[in-house]
Amino acid sequence: MRDGSRSTAAGPSPDAPPRALRLANLDLNLLLSLRALLGERNVTRAAAVLGLSQPAVSAALARLRRHFGDELLTRVGNRYELTPLAVRLVDRVETAVGGIERVFSAAPDFDPAATTREFTLLVSDYATTVFGPPLAAAFARHAPGARLRLSPHRPDDVVGAAERLRGVDGLLLPHGFVDDLPFLDLYEDTWVVLVASGNDRVGETVTLDDLAALPWVTVYHRPTAFTPASQQLRAHGIEPRPQVVVESFLPIPDLVAGTDRVALVQARLAARLRPDDGVRVLPCPFAAAPLVEAMWWHPMYDADPAHRWLRGLVADVGAELPAPVIDRTDGDPQPE
């Protein structure tokens, strides 16, 4: 009885229209206007993105404000900022638009040569650098009219992958972070250690004692976001001492050069370093298990013809990716 009373008090008013009717009365074009307004935070720029007049977008903003009972955009000085509700809506709007696009682009058959569909993958800067160019080249060859969107993933995308993947085509991420979702292994990578060229605290090889004593550059210093190699290092009783924490891998060499810091990076990234970058690339002093990069997706796309084609293309690109090797004579990794 107590639960029933609470449910009645929290429910919609007797005069409120049914939810299905409220949705039927909505103009789905408002969703596109909302996405542009949240992204641009400016009516004029949103109008340019949408190809509409400024008065039309102003009218859409007024309707959205009435619907949500919230200003969404508030003026602060000479600019607009998102309200707390608008901030919460950003990811939901992207997911909703992605879902709608997939609904209306669905077809019984799929012709990559004729499609103009956009495919969205959530990726790290590492995956964008290593896997993005060959994947984009494959798209250009097989689906020249399609658009490939490589969007940076965030820790929340990984934690909430099952829900986030409803609105995108896939997530490129190594094993060890996501479970209970379909996946396709793409390629392997190994881990190497970066030290500054002038770091005289490290000899020709780096030792476990060096890794324990020296300060680190680490990525995603959170309990759920350590790299697999960092997790394995802890199994050896070594807790990295982060002096600098970054949200991506690409800045790491610059943050190591000219310092006594160390870092673990993927060999495929280290292979791109030049002799004048000011760092040495050394083998790991422990048996770090290889990184296995995979594509993860929501099972709702298992039978979708376009998604099947995408998975096949991604698998082919991964299979053709050359493995990096390290030239032990100078410590610089070179592509095979």
C-alpha positions as CSV (number, residue, x, y, z in Angstrom):
1,M,0.0,0.0,0.0
2,R,2.9,2.3,0.8
3,D,4.5,1.6,-2.6
4,G,1.1,2.2,-4.4
5,S,0.7,5.6,-2.7
6,R,4.2,6.7,-3.7
7,S,3.6,5.6,-7.3
8,T,0.4,7.6,-7.5
9,A,2.0,10.7,-6.0
10,A,4.9,10.5,-8.5
11,G,2.9,9.8,-11.6
12,P,1.6,12.2,-14.2
13,S,-1.3,14.4,-13.5
14,P,-4.8,13.1,-14.6
15,D,-4.9,15.9,-17.2
16,A,-1.6,15.1,-18.8
17,P,-1.8,13.5,-22.3
18,P,-0.6,9.9,-22.8
19,R,3.1,9.6,-23.4
20,A,2.6,8.2,-26.9
21,L,0.4,11.1,-27.8
22,R,2.9,13.6,-26.5
23,L,5.6,12.0,-28.7
24,A,3.3,12.0,-31.7
25,N,2.8,15.7,-31.3
26,L,6.5,16.4,-31.4
27,D,8.3,17.5,-34.5
28,L,11.4,15.4,-34.9
29,N,13.1,18.3,-36.7
30,L,13.3,19.8,-33.2
31,L,15.7,17.1,-32.3
32,L,18.1,18.2,-35.0
33,S,17.7,21.8,-33.9
34,L,18.4,20.8,-30.3
35,R,21.6,19.0,-31.3
36,A,22.8,22.0,-33.3
37,L,21.9,24.4,-30.4
38,L,23.6,22.3,-27.8
39,G,26.7,21.8,-30.0
40,E,27.1,25.4,-31.1
41,R,25.6,27.2,-28.1
42,N,24.6,30.0,-30.5
43,V,21.5,30.5,-32.5
44,T,23.3,32.1,-35.5
45,R,25.9,29.3,-35.7
46,A,23.2,26.6,-35.2
47,A,21.2,28.1,-38.1
48,A,24.2,28.0,-40.3
49,V,24.9,24.3,-39.4
50,L,21.2,23.4,-40.1
51,G,20.9,25.6,-43.3
52,L,18.0,27.4,-41.8
53,S,17.2,31.1,-41.1
54,Q,18.0,32.5,-37.7
55,P,14.3,33.3,-37.0
56,A,13.4,29.7,-37.7
57,V,16.0,28.4,-35.2
58,S,15.0,31.0,-32.6
59,A,11.5,29.7,-32.9
60,A,12.7,26.2,-32.5
61,L,14.6,27.2,-29.4
62,A,11.4,28.8,-28.0
63,R,9.5,25.6,-28.6
64,L,12.2,23.5,-27.0
65,R,12.3,25.7,-23.9
66,R,8.5,25.4,-23.5
67,H,8.7,21.6,-23.9
68,F,11.5,21.1,-21.4
69,G,10.4,23.9,-19.1
70,D,14.1,25.0,-19.1
71,E,16.1,27.8,-20.8
72,L,18.7,25.3,-22.1
73,L,20.9,28.2,-23.2
74,T,21.6,31.0,-20.7
75,R,23.6,34.2,-21.5
76,V,26.8,34.7,-19.5
77,G,28.4,37.9,-20.5
78,N,28.7,37.9,-24.3
79,R,28.2,34.2,-24.7
80,Y,25.7,31.4,-24.0
81,E,26.3,28.5,-21.7
82,L,24.3,25.2,-21.3
83,T,22.0,24.8,-18.3
84,P,22.5,21.7,-16.1
85,L,19.6,20.0,-17.9
86,A,21.1,20.9,-21.3
87,V,24.5,19.3,-20.3
88,R,22.6,16.1,-19.4
89,L,20.9,16.2,-22.8
90,V,24.0,16.3,-24.9
91,D,24.8,12.6,-25.0
92,R,21.1,11.6,-25.0
93,V,20.5,13.8,-28.1
94,E,23.5,12.2,-30.0
95,T,22.2,8.8,-29.1
96,A,18.7,9.6,-30.2
97,V,19.8,11.2,-33.5
98,G,22.0,8.2,-34.2
99,G,19.2,5.8,-33.6
100,I,16.8,7.7,-35.8
101,E,19.3,7.8,-38.6
102,R,19.8,4.1,-38.3
103,V,16.1,3.4,-38.4
104,F,15.5,5.4,-41.6
105,S,18.6,4.2,-43.3
106,A,17.8,0.5,-42.8
107,A,17.2,-1.5,-45.9
108,P,16.8,-5.2,-46.7
109,D,20.0,-5.1,-48.7
110,F,23.2,-3.0,-48.6
111,D,25.3,-1.8,-51.4
112,P,28.5,-0.1,-50.2
113,A,29.2,1.4,-53.6
114,A,25.9,3.3,-53.5
115,T,25.5,4.1,-49.8
116,T,25.7,7.6,-48.4
117,R,25.3,6.4,-44.8
118,E,27.5,7.7,-42.0
119,F,29.2,5.1,-39.8
120,T,30.3,6.2,-36.4
121,L,33.0,4.5,-34.3
122,L,34.1,5.6,-30.8
123,V,37.9,5.5,-30.7
124,S,41.0,6.6,-28.8
125,D,43.7,8.8,-30.2
126,Y,45.8,5.7,-30.4
127,A,43.2,3.8,-32.6
128,T,42.6,6.9,-34.7
129,T,46.4,7.2,-35.4
130,V,47.1,3.5,-36.0
131,F,43.9,2.2,-37.5
132,G,42.2,5.3,-38.8
133,P,44.2,5.9,-42.0
134,P,44.0,2.3,-43.4
135,L,40.3,2.1,-42.4
136,A,39.6,5.5,-44.1
137,A,41.4,4.3,-47.2
138,A,39.3,1.1,-47.3
139,F,36.1,3.2,-47.0
140,A,37.3,5.3,-50.0
141,R,37.8,2.2,-52.1
142,H,34.7,0.3,-51.3
143,A,32.1,2.9,-50.2
144,P,33.2,6.2,-51.6
145,G,29.9,7.9,-50.8
146,A,29.8,6.8,-47.2
147,R,31.1,9.0,-44.3
148,L,33.3,7.6,-41.6
149,R,33.1,9.4,-38.3
150,L,35.8,8.6,-35.7
151,S,34.6,10.1,-32.4
152,P,36.9,10.2,-29.3
153,H,35.5,7.9,-26.6
154,R,35.4,9.0,-23.0
155,P,35.6,7.0,-19.8
156,D,31.8,7.2,-19.4
157,D,31.4,5.6,-22.9
158,V,33.4,2.6,-21.7
159,V,31.6,2.3,-18.3
160,G,28.2,2.6,-20.0
161,A,29.2,0.8,-23.2
162,A,26.0,-1.3,-23.4
163,E,23.8,1.8,-23.6
164,R,26.2,4.0,-25.5
165,L,26.6,1.5,-28.3
166,R,22.9,1.7,-29.1
167,G,23.5,5.0,-30.9
168,V,26.8,4.3,-32.7
169,D,28.2,1.5,-34.9
170,G,31.0,0.4,-32.7
171,L,33.7,1.0,-30.1
172,L,37.4,0.3,-30.7
173,L,38.9,-0.7,-27.4
174,P,41.3,-3.4,-26.1
175,H,40.1,-6.4,-24.1
176,G,39.9,-5.9,-20.4
177,F,37.4,-3.0,-20.2
178,V,34.1,-4.3,-21.7
179,D,32.3,-7.5,-21.2
180,D,29.1,-9.2,-22.4
181,L,29.0,-7.5,-25.8
182,P,29.7,-8.9,-29.3
183,F,33.3,-8.2,-30.4
184,L,35.7,-8.7,-33.2
185,D,39.4,-8.9,-32.6
186,L,41.3,-6.6,-35.0
187,Y,45.0,-6.7,-34.3
188,E,47.6,-7.1,-31.5
189,D,50.2,-4.6,-30.2
190,T,53.0,-4.8,-27.8
191,W,54.1,-2.5,-25.0
192,V,57.4,-0.6,-24.9
193,V,58.9,1.8,-22.4
194,L,59.8,5.4,-23.3
195,V,62.6,7.3,-21.6
196,A,64.3,10.6,-22.5
197,S,67.4,10.3,-24.7
198,G,69.4,12.1,-22.0
199,N,68.0,10.2,-19.0
200,D,71.3,8.9,-17.5
201,R,69.4,7.1,-14.7
202,V,68.4,4.4,-17.2
203,G,71.1,2.4,-19.0
204,E,70.8,0.5,-22.2
205,T,67.9,-1.4,-20.8
206,V,65.2,-0.4,-18.3
207,T,64.7,-2.5,-15.2
208,L,61.8,-3.1,-12.8
209,D,63.7,-1.1,-10.2
210,D,63.9,1.8,-12.7
211,L,60.1,1.6,-13.2
212,A,59.6,1.6,-9.4
213,A,61.9,4.5,-8.7
214,L,61.2,6.9,-11.6
215,P,58.2,9.3,-12.0
216,W,55.7,8.4,-14.7
217,V,53.5,9.8,-17.4
218,T,50.3,7.8,-17.2
219,V,47.0,7.8,-19.1
220,Y,43.6,7.8,-17.4
221,H,44.7,7.5,-13.8
222,R,41.4,6.0,-12.6
223,P,40.7,2.6,-11.0
224,T,38.7,1.5,-14.1
225,A,40.9,3.0,-16.8
226,F,44.4,1.8,-16.3
227,T,46.1,0.3,-19.4
228,P,46.4,-3.5,-19.3
229,A,50.2,-3.2,-19.1
230,S,49.9,-1.0,-16.0
231,Q,47.6,-3.5,-14.4
232,Q,50.2,-6.3,-15.1
233,L,52.9,-4.1,-13.7
234,R,51.0,-4.0,-10.4
235,A,51.0,-7.8,-10.4
236,H,54.8,-7.5,-10.0
237,G,54.3,-5.4,-6.9
238,I,55.2,-2.1,-8.6
239,E,52.8,0.9,-8.3
240,P,53.6,3.5,-10.9
241,R,54.2,7.0,-9.4
242,P,52.3,9.4,-11.8
243,Q,53.9,12.8,-12.1
244,V,51.8,13.7,-15.1
245,V,48.4,12.3,-16.1
246,V,47.0,12.8,-19.6
247,E,43.8,11.8,-21.3
248,S,45.4,10.5,-24.5
249,F,48.6,8.7,-25.7
250,L,49.8,11.1,-28.3
251,P,51.3,13.8,-26.0
252,I,53.3,11.2,-24.0
253,P,56.6,11.4,-25.9
254,D,56.8,15.2,-25.5
255,L,56.1,14.8,-21.7
256,V,58.9,12.3,-21.4
257,A,61.5,14.1,-23.5
258,G,64.0,16.1,-21.5
259,T,62.9,14.7,-18.1
260,D,63.5,11.6,-15.9
261,R,59.9,10.4,-16.5
262,V,59.0,7.0,-18.0
263,A,55.9,5.8,-19.8
264,L,54.4,2.7,-21.3
265,V,53.1,3.1,-24.8
266,Q,52.1,0.8,-27.7
267,A,54.8,-0.2,-30.1
268,R,52.7,0.9,-33.1
269,L,52.8,4.4,-31.7
270,A,56.4,4.3,-30.8
271,A,57.2,3.2,-34.3
272,R,56.2,6.7,-35.5
273,L,58.8,8.5,-33.3
274,R,61.7,10.1,-35.0
275,P,65.3,10.3,-33.9
276,D,65.0,14.0,-33.0
277,D,61.9,13.4,-30.8
278,G,64.2,13.2,-27.8
279,V,63.2,9.8,-26.5
280,R,64.5,6.2,-26.4
281,V,62.3,3.2,-27.0
282,L,63.2,0.3,-24.7
283,P,61.7,-3.2,-24.3
284,C,59.5,-3.9,-21.3
285,P,61.4,-5.5,-18.4
286,F,58.5,-7.7,-17.7
287,A,56.4,-10.1,-19.9
288,A,53.6,-7.7,-20.7
289,A,50.7,-9.5,-22.4
290,P,50.0,-8.1,-25.9
291,L,47.2,-5.5,-26.3
292,V,44.4,-7.0,-28.4
293,E,42.4,-4.2,-30.0
294,A,38.8,-5.2,-30.7
295,M,35.6,-3.7,-32.2
296,W,32.6,-3.9,-29.8
297,W,29.0,-3.3,-30.8
298,H,25.5,-3.7,-29.5
299,P,23.8,-7.0,-30.4
300,M,20.8,-5.1,-31.9
301,Y,23.0,-4.6,-35.0
302,D,24.0,-8.3,-35.4
303,A,21.7,-8.9,-38.4
304,D,21.9,-5.4,-39.9
305,P,23.3,-5.7,-43.5
306,A,25.2,-2.5,-43.4
307,H,26.7,-3.3,-40.0
308,R,27.7,-6.8,-41.3
309,W,29.5,-5.1,-44.1
310,L,31.2,-2.7,-41.7
311,R,32.4,-5.6,-39.5
312,G,33.8,-7.4,-42.5
313,L,35.7,-4.3,-43.7
314,V,37.1,-3.6,-40.3
315,A,38.2,-7.2,-39.9
316,D,40.0,-7.1,-43.3
317,V,41.8,-3.9,-42.4
318,G,42.9,-5.3,-39.1
319,A,44.2,-8.5,-40.8
320,E,46.2,-6.5,-43.2
321,L,47.8,-4.2,-40.6
322,P,51.6,-4.9,-40.5
323,A,53.0,-5.9,-37.1
324,P,55.6,-3.5,-35.7
325,V,59.0,-4.8,-34.8
326,I,61.7,-3.2,-32.6
327,D,65.2,-2.8,-34.0
328,R,67.3,-3.9,-31.0
329,T,70.4,-2.2,-32.4
330,D,69.2,1.3,-31.7
331,G,66.0,0.8,-29.7
332,D,63.8,2.5,-32.4
333,P,60.8,0.4,-33.5
334,Q,60.3,0.2,-37.3
335,P,57.3,-1.1,-39.2
336,E,57.8,-4.5,-40.7
